[in-house]
Amino acid sequence: MAIAEDLDVYLADFGVSCTAGATTAKGILDMPGEVAVGGMILTTDYSLTTRYSTFGTLAAGDAITVDGDAYTVRENRRIGDGKFVEIALQKT
């Protein structure tokens, strides 16, 4: 017996508005920083966790606006059971 899931519950509290083309939905933006090259360089890797059914077809080079800022998709990969994706982003 399959269990019905409301995936929007996972995005409700921390999700921000995301728009790609004519599609707008919520996603969770992570911006972890990393210090590299012996403390000489500080980088930020942007990633967006959202529903596969909404943004799962985005590919490298596609544009997306997250919380009002423009990004370009670097990579799109399914996570967990495949209902969510983690999209690696580059701020443009």
Secondary structure, DSSP 8 states (H G I E B T S, - for coil): ------THHHHHTT-EEEEETTEEEEEEEE--EEEETTTTEEEE-EEEEEEHHHHTT--TT-EEEETTEEEEEEEEEEETTTTEEEEEEEE-
